[in-house]
């Protein structure tokens, strides 16, 4: 049983140093075989499931840009995205479950660690968020040829850090995410990323 009627919520892009945060909410209307946490599925499998999920669910996807993350913080962007999803989908359910360890004080939002591997609707949200974000990073990669976003999707790989050292940050880099590898100091406003 896939808990039809439950709205699963998950995100992609909380930790990268470039690109958007993408949050998706999904209410499955039919069973879908092969759902799992997007991180354990191959890119090919995620892509195949993406259209099926969209065709067999009510869903909403929210993008928050690097500029919004810098201005408001990653937690605020995540919370406001979840609130938008609940507002858009509350006419279809009153049961919302998010993968993670906090519900940001949002009423009617349940939380569970590893929910993306346990609940098909959260798995579906995980896939929608991941594929949407990966597609975005692939599309913009040609506009930023020095950074090769299509390869690392904005995560802080060694090659990405080297590109930042050589070319500086682009306008889709998260300025508020301080990089120890660049000698930057975090004063508690964002995560200190260690490489």
Beta strands, then each sheet from edge to edge (+ up, - down):
strand 1: 7-12
strand 2: 21-28
strand 3: 57-64
strand 4: 96-99
strand 5: 109-112
strand 6: 178-179
strand 7: 192-193
sheet 1: 3+ 2- 1+ 4+ 5+
sheet 2: 6+ 7+
end
